[in-house]
Amino acid sequence: MKRQFATMCKRSSRGFIAVLLGACTLCPSASGATNSLPELLDRASNSVSAFLDTISEVNCTEHLTQEKIADNGKTIEKRESIFDYLVLLSNTGGEVNLVESRVAADSNKEAPEKAPLLVSNGFSMLLLVFHPYYSGSFQFSVANGENDSGSALSKVNFRHIPGARSPAALAVRGREYPLDISGTAWIDPQTGVIEKIDAQIGTEMEDVGLRTMHCEIDYAPVSFRTAAGTYWLPAHATVEVESRHQHWRNTHVFSAYKRFSVNTKEQVSHP
């Protein structure tokens, strides 16, 4: 599976790119669900896989807020942008290729060009941790106090196995460094739908300037008049990154989802 999502942070002559992948999920039906970890992971895997059949049929509006944070925690620079957002899927030779597309709204195009802040792409797609292509690269466990108070959701911890395939990478000057990410997912035990993910890098990467990276992603149900069922899609994502000298926070809000379909027709002309 090719990695095509990038998160870029630049300062003066040096920058870095963090790459994160994942997917939203179409809620499948399930019956007789239990809270055993293998069955829970199997439902989550099926839920993520089911979405890959429909991911290219959905687009939305993305509102991005970029902030640069001072040492005292106050915002010293802030920028807001709006994009038309969708994820494109192709399958060539059995290899799945996901490409995240952002098209700037007209209001963005009129704004004067400024120095770059943290540009974060793909973090809302972190669900691929549970996809069959990547799940073998992680250790999973049920969190202590499995269910939140008053919640029926199961909490599952995940931790990347060093040296295994990773859905996250740090790229510096054209070279990629796989990231050991770990975190917690809140999963509906009956459907396998992932409603929230909290993740971070497991170790500092001071040699390439990355100290901490933390993200929180919330998913919400979306219904369409033209399709049966419920789609669980990204609603809100927060990405926070600290390097040796800088601290950034990006907030992504996804709304106004629309479903579309593309029909192709092949016509052969006869002499």
C-alpha positions as a LaTeX table, in Angstrom:
\begin{tabular}{lrrr}
\hline
Residue & $x$ (\AA) & $y$ (\AA) & $z$ (\AA) \\
\hline
Met1 & 0.00 & 0.00 & 0.00 \\
Lys2 & 1.60 & 3.25 & $-1.08$ \\
Arg3 & 1.88 & 6.11 & 1.35 \\
Gln4 & 0.64 & 9.31 & $-0.24$ \\
Phe5 & $-0.30$ & 11.45 & 2.76 \\
Ala6 & 2.08 & 14.07 & 4.13 \\
Thr7 & 2.41 & 16.41 & 7.05 \\
Met8 & 5.04 & 19.09 & 6.56 \\
Cys9 & 6.67 & 21.44 & 9.01 \\
Lys10 & 9.23 & 23.99 & 7.83 \\
Arg11 & 11.41 & 26.47 & 9.64 \\
Ser12 & 14.11 & 28.57 & 7.96 \\
Ser13 & 16.28 & 26.18 & 5.93 \\
Arg14 & 15.15 & 22.98 & 7.61 \\
Gly15 & 11.87 & 21.12 & 7.67 \\
Phe16 & 10.34 & 17.71 & 8.11 \\
Ile17 & 7.44 & 15.73 & 6.77 \\
Ala18 & 5.39 & 13.28 & 8.83 \\
Val19 & 3.22 & 10.83 & 6.90 \\
Leu20 & 0.11 & 9.27 & 8.46 \\
Leu21 & $-2.49$ & 7.03 & 6.83 \\
Gly22 & $-5.81$ & 5.61 & 7.87 \\
Ala23 & $-9.43$ & 5.45 & 6.76 \\
Cys24 & $-12.94$ & 6.31 & 7.80 \\
Thr25 & $-15.30$ & 3.39 & 8.01 \\
Leu26 & $-18.71$ & 2.32 & 6.78 \\
Cys27 & $-20.65$ & 0.80 & 9.63 \\
Pro28 & $-21.37$ & $-2.90$ & 8.94 \\
Ser29 & $-24.08$ & $-4.88$ & 10.69 \\
Ala30 & $-23.14$ & $-7.38$ & 13.38 \\
Ser31 & $-25.01$ & $-9.59$ & 15.80 \\
Gly32 & $-24.05$ & $-11.54$ & 18.88 \\
Ala33 & $-21.05$ & $-9.27$ & 19.46 \\
Thr34 & $-18.75$ & $-9.93$ & 22.39 \\
Asn35 & $-15.94$ & $-7.96$ & 23.94 \\
Ser36 & $-13.17$ & $-10.50$ & 23.33 \\
Leu37 & $-10.14$ & $-8.83$ & 21.79 \\
Pro38 & $-9.81$ & $-11.11$ & 18.70 \\
Glu39 & $-13.47$ & $-10.63$ & 17.77 \\
Leu40 & $-13.26$ & $-6.91$ & 18.44 \\
Leu41 & $-10.21$ & $-6.56$ & 16.20 \\
Asp42 & $-11.86$ & $-8.64$ & 13.51 \\
Arg43 & $-14.92$ & $-6.37$ & 13.49 \\
Ala44 & $-12.74$ & $-3.27$ & 13.40 \\
Ser45 & $-10.74$ & $-4.72$ & 10.50 \\
Asn46 & $-13.90$ & $-5.54$ & 8.54 \\
Ser47 & $-15.27$ & $-2.07$ & 9.24 \\
Val48 & $-12.17$ & $-0.34$ & 7.86 \\
Ser49 & $-11.97$ & $-2.70$ & 4.87 \\
Ala50 & $-15.63$ & $-2.10$ & 3.99 \\
Phe51 & $-15.01$ & 1.61 & 3.72 \\
Leu52 & $-12.36$ & 1.18 & 1.03 \\
Asp53 & $-15.14$ & 0.18 & $-1.38$ \\
Thr54 & $-16.89$ & 3.53 & $-0.90$ \\
Ile55 & $-14.22$ & 6.02 & 0.13 \\
Ser56 & $-14.03$ & 7.62 & $-3.31$ \\
Glu57 & $-17.76$ & 8.38 & $-3.26$ \\
Val58 & $-17.58$ & 10.98 & $-0.49$ \\
Asn59 & $-16.31$ & 14.55 & $-0.33$ \\
Cys60 & $-16.68$ & 17.33 & 2.23 \\
Thr61 & $-15.61$ & 20.78 & 3.40 \\
Glu62 & $-12.52$ & 20.99 & 5.58 \\
His63 & $-11.90$ & 23.98 & 7.86 \\
Leu64 & $-8.23$ & 24.12 & 8.90 \\
Thr65 & $-6.86$ & 26.24 & 11.74 \\
Gln66 & $-3.06$ & 26.46 & 11.96 \\
Glu67 & $-1.42$ & 27.82 & 15.10 \\
Lys68 & 2.15 & 28.52 & 16.19 \\
Ile69 & 2.48 & 28.24 & 19.97 \\
Ala70 & 4.85 & 30.15 & 22.26 \\
Asp71 & 6.66 & 28.64 & 25.25 \\
Asn72 & 3.98 & 30.01 & 27.58 \\
Gly73 & 1.28 & 28.14 & 25.65 \\
Lys74 & $-0.21$ & 31.21 & 23.98 \\
Thr75 & $-0.89$ & 31.39 & 20.24 \\
Ile76 & 1.52 & 33.80 & 18.55 \\
Glu77 & 0.41 & 33.17 & 14.96 \\
Lys78 & $-2.85$ & 31.83 & 13.57 \\
Arg79 & $-4.17$ & 31.11 & 10.10 \\
Glu80 & $-7.53$ & 29.71 & 8.91 \\
Ser81 & $-8.28$ & 28.07 & 5.56 \\
Ile82 & $-11.15$ & 26.23 & 3.87 \\
Phe83 & $-10.79$ & 23.34 & 1.41 \\
Asp84 & $-12.88$ & 20.99 & $-0.68$ \\
Tyr85 & $-11.66$ & 17.63 & 0.59 \\
Leu86 & $-11.81$ & 14.05 & $-0.69$ \\
Val87 & $-9.81$ & 10.84 & $-0.70$ \\
Leu88 & $-9.19$ & 9.02 & $-3.98$ \\
Leu89 & $-8.69$ & 5.28 & $-4.15$ \\
Ser90 & $-7.10$ & 3.21 & $-6.87$ \\
Asn91 & $-6.07$ & $-0.43$ & $-7.03$ \\
Thr92 & $-3.28$ & $-1.28$ & $-9.44$ \\
Gly93 & $-1.78$ & $-4.75$ & $-9.49$ \\
Gly94 & $-3.36$ & $-5.58$ & $-6.14$ \\
Glu95 & $-1.75$ & $-2.57$ & $-4.43$ \\
Val96 & $-4.15$ & $-0.09$ & $-2.84$ \\
Asn97 & $-3.23$ & 3.55 & $-3.37$ \\
Leu98 & $-4.95$ & 6.28 & $-1.32$ \\
Val99 & $-4.46$ & 9.92 & $-2.31$ \\
Glu100 & $-5.78$ & 12.75 & $-0.16$ \\
Ser101 & $-6.93$ & 15.74 & $-2.23$ \\
Arg102 & $-7.40$ & 19.32 & $-1.01$ \\
Val103 & $-8.65$ & 22.10 & $-3.27$ \\
Ala104 & $-8.43$ & 25.58 & $-1.75$ \\
Ala105 & $-11.66$ & 27.56 & $-1.57$ \\
Asp106 & $-11.83$ & 30.88 & $-3.44$ \\
Ser107 & $-11.33$ & 32.82 & $-0.19$ \\
Asn108 & $-7.97$ & 31.09 & 0.32 \\
Lys109 & $-6.77$ & 31.91 & $-3.18$ \\
Glu110 & $-7.31$ & 35.62 & $-2.63$ \\
Ala111 & $-5.21$ & 35.70 & 0.56 \\
Pro112 & $-1.58$ & 36.86 & 0.20 \\
Glu113 & 1.06 & 34.14 & 0.39 \\
Lys114 & 2.68 & 33.89 & 3.83 \\
Ala115 & 5.49 & 31.93 & 5.45 \\
Pro116 & 4.46 & 28.27 & 5.91 \\
Leu117 & 3.16 & 26.92 & 9.20 \\
Leu118 & 2.58 & 23.25 & 9.99 \\
Val119 & 0.80 & 21.65 & 7.01 \\
Ser120 & $-0.86$ & 18.44 & 8.19 \\
Asn121 & $-2.46$ & 15.95 & 5.83 \\
Gly122 & $-3.77$ & 12.45 & 6.43 \\
Phe123 & $-4.08$ & 12.39 & 10.22 \\
Ser124 & $-7.84$ & 11.82 & 10.05 \\
Met125 & $-7.00$ & 8.63 & 8.16 \\
Leu126 & $-5.25$ & 6.89 & 11.07 \\
Leu127 & $-7.83$ & 4.10 & 11.11 \\
Leu128 & $-5.61$ & 2.06 & 8.81 \\
Val129 & $-3.84$ & 0.86 & 11.96 \\
Phe130 & $-6.70$ & $-1.67$ & 12.07 \\
His131 & $-6.63$ & $-2.51$ & 8.35 \\
Pro132 & $-5.32$ & $-6.02$ & 7.50 \\
Tyr133 & $-2.39$ & $-4.49$ & 5.62 \\
Tyr134 & $-1.06$ & $-2.83$ & 8.80 \\
Ser135 & $-2.66$ & $-4.60$ & 11.78 \\
Gly136 & 0.04 & $-7.28$ & 11.85 \\
Ser137 & 2.56 & $-4.53$ & 12.61 \\
Phe138 & 0.91 & $-3.65$ & 15.93 \\
Gln139 & 0.38 & $-5.15$ & 19.35 \\
Phe140 & $-3.17$ & $-4.70$ & 20.62 \\
Ser141 & $-4.54$ & $-4.94$ & 24.14 \\
Val142 & $-7.77$ & $-4.07$ & 25.94 \\
Ala143 & $-7.24$ & $-0.96$ & 28.05 \\
Asn144 & $-7.64$ & $-1.15$ & 31.82 \\
Gly145 & $-11.17$ & $-0.12$ & 32.71 \\
Glu146 & $-12.22$ & $-1.18$ & 29.21 \\
Asn147 & $-15.37$ & 0.92 & 28.99 \\
Asp148 & $-15.68$ & 4.60 & 29.82 \\
Ser149 & $-18.18$ & 5.46 & 32.53 \\
Gly150 & $-21.60$ & 5.54 & 30.94 \\
Ser151 & $-20.23$ & 4.41 & 27.57 \\
Ala152 & $-20.61$ & 1.11 & 25.76 \\
Leu153 & $-17.43$ & 1.65 & 23.75 \\
Ser154 & $-14.42$ & $-0.63$ & 24.19 \\
Lys155 & $-10.97$ & 0.93 & 24.56 \\
Val156 & $-8.17$ & $-0.84$ & 22.69 \\
Asn157 & $-4.52$ & 0.13 & 23.02 \\
Phe158 & $-2.20$ & $-0.28$ & 20.04 \\
Arg159 & 1.60 & $-0.12$ & 19.86 \\
His160 & 3.77 & $-0.38$ & 16.76 \\
Ile161 & 6.25 & $-3.25$ & 16.63 \\
Pro162 & 9.71 & $-1.73$ & 15.90 \\
Gly163 & 11.01 & $-2.78$ & 12.51 \\
Ala164 & 7.57 & $-3.79$ & 11.20 \\
Arg165 & 5.63 & $-2.01$ & 8.44 \\
Ser166 & 4.35 & 1.33 & 9.72 \\
Pro167 & 1.49 & 3.52 & 8.42 \\
Ala168 & 3.41 & 6.54 & 9.67 \\
Ala169 & 6.76 & 7.91 & 8.57 \\
Leu170 & 8.93 & 10.96 & 9.03 \\
Ala171 & 10.64 & 12.22 & 5.87 \\
Val172 & 13.63 & 14.52 & 6.02 \\
Arg173 & 15.22 & 15.77 & 2.81 \\
Gly174 & 13.72 & 12.95 & 0.75 \\
Arg175 & 14.44 & 10.16 & 3.22 \\
Glu176 & 11.69 & 8.37 & 5.20 \\
Tyr177 & 11.96 & 7.26 & 8.82 \\
Pro178 & 9.18 & 4.90 & 10.01 \\
Leu179 & 7.44 & 6.13 & 13.17 \\
Asp180 & 6.68 & 3.94 & 16.16 \\
Ile181 & 3.20 & 5.20 & 16.93 \\
Ser182 & 1.06 & 4.08 & 19.85 \\
Gly183 & $-2.30$ & 5.07 & 21.20 \\
Thr184 & $-5.87$ & 4.14 & 22.07 \\
Ala185 & $-8.96$ & 3.57 & 19.94 \\
Trp186 & $-12.56$ & 3.71 & 21.16 \\
Ile187 & $-14.49$ & 0.97 & 19.32 \\
Asp188 & $-18.14$ & $-0.04$ & 19.20 \\
Pro189 & $-17.96$ & $-3.74$ & 20.15 \\
Gln190 & $-21.08$ & $-4.63$ & 18.15 \\
Thr191 & $-20.14$ & $-3.06$ & 14.81 \\
Gly192 & $-16.38$ & $-2.55$ & 14.97 \\
Val193 & $-16.84$ & 1.16 & 14.21 \\
Ile194 & $-13.96$ & 3.26 & 15.53 \\
Glu195 & $-15.33$ & 6.45 & 17.04 \\
Lys196 & $-12.14$ & 8.03 & 18.38 \\
Ile197 & $-8.36$ & 7.63 & 18.18 \\
Asp198 & $-5.70$ & 9.18 & 20.40 \\
Ala199 & $-2.12$ & 8.57 & 19.21 \\
Gln200 & 1.45 & 9.76 & 19.60 \\
Ile201 & 4.99 & 8.73 & 18.67 \\
Gly202 & 6.50 & 6.23 & 21.08 \\
Thr203 & 10.01 & 7.71 & 21.20 \\
Glu204 & 11.67 & 11.06 & 20.60 \\
Met205 & 13.52 & 11.56 & 17.32 \\
Glu206 & 15.93 & 14.29 & 18.36 \\
Asp207 & 18.39 & 13.33 & 15.64 \\
Val208 & 15.94 & 14.64 & 13.04 \\
Gly209 & 14.47 & 17.40 & 15.19 \\
Leu210 & 11.16 & 15.80 & 16.23 \\
Arg211 & 10.45 & 15.76 & 19.97 \\
Thr212 & 6.74 & 15.04 & 20.27 \\
Met213 & 3.76 & 14.45 & 18.01 \\
His214 & 0.26 & 13.89 & 19.30 \\
Cys215 & $-3.07$ & 13.65 & 17.50 \\
Glu216 & $-6.70$ & 13.16 & 18.43 \\
Ile217 & $-9.32$ & 12.18 & 15.85 \\
Asp218 & $-13.08$ & 12.01 & 16.38 \\
Tyr219 & $-15.46$ & 10.31 & 13.96 \\
Ala220 & $-19.21$ & 10.91 & 13.65 \\
Pro221 & $-22.10$ & 9.18 & 11.85 \\
Val222 & $-23.21$ & 10.63 & 8.52 \\
Ser223 & $-26.27$ & 9.58 & 6.53 \\
Phe224 & $-27.06$ & 10.25 & 2.88 \\
Arg225 & $-30.45$ & 10.34 & 1.17 \\
Thr226 & $-29.00$ & 8.50 & $-1.82$ \\
Ala227 & $-27.53$ & 5.58 & 0.13 \\
Ala228 & $-28.67$ & 3.24 & 2.86 \\
Gly229 & $-26.68$ & 2.77 & 6.04 \\
Thr230 & $-24.48$ & 5.02 & 8.14 \\
Tyr231 & $-20.98$ & 6.20 & 7.32 \\
Trp232 & $-18.61$ & 6.97 & 10.17 \\
Leu233 & $-16.43$ & 9.78 & 8.85 \\
Pro234 & $-13.84$ & 12.17 & 10.29 \\
Ala235 & $-15.45$ & 15.04 & 12.19 \\
His236 & $-12.55$ & 16.63 & 14.07 \\
Ala237 & $-8.79$ & 16.12 & 14.19 \\
Thr238 & $-6.16$ & 17.92 & 16.27 \\
Val239 & $-2.46$ & 17.55 & 15.48 \\
Glu240 & 0.23 & 18.91 & 17.80 \\
Val241 & 3.94 & 18.80 & 16.95 \\
Glu242 & 7.02 & 20.00 & 18.80 \\
Ser243 & 10.52 & 20.21 & 17.36 \\
Arg244 & 13.65 & 21.57 & 19.03 \\
His245 & 12.62 & 25.18 & 18.59 \\
Gln246 & 8.99 & 25.24 & 17.45 \\
His247 & 5.53 & 24.20 & 18.63 \\
Trp248 & 2.55 & 23.91 & 16.29 \\
Arg249 & $-1.10$ & 22.91 & 16.58 \\
Asn250 & $-3.45$ & 22.26 & 13.67 \\
Thr251 & $-7.19$ & 21.71 & 14.00 \\
His252 & $-9.17$ & 20.10 & 11.17 \\
Val253 & $-12.99$ & 20.24 & 11.14 \\
Phe254 & $-14.80$ & 18.18 & 8.48 \\
Ser255 & $-18.41$ & 19.00 & 7.59 \\
Ala256 & $-21.02$ & 19.16 & 4.80 \\
Tyr257 & $-20.34$ & 15.64 & 3.56 \\
Lys258 & $-21.75$ & 14.77 & 0.15 \\
Arg259 & $-21.93$ & 11.45 & $-1.60$ \\
Phe260 & $-21.39$ & 11.18 & $-5.32$ \\
Ser261 & $-20.91$ & 8.35 & $-7.78$ \\
Val262 & $-18.96$ & 8.12 & $-10.99$ \\
Asn263 & $-20.25$ & 6.04 & $-13.87$ \\
Thr264 & $-18.02$ & 5.08 & $-16.76$ \\
Lys265 & $-19.15$ & 3.92 & $-20.18$ \\
Glu266 & $-16.96$ & 2.39 & $-22.85$ \\
Gln267 & $-18.01$ & 2.73 & $-26.48$ \\
Val268 & $-16.33$ & 0.98 & $-29.39$ \\
Ser269 & $-16.62$ & 2.52 & $-32.82$ \\
His270 & $-16.91$ & 0.14 & $-35.78$ \\
Pro271 & $-15.50$ & 1.05 & $-39.19$ \\
\hline
\end{tabular}
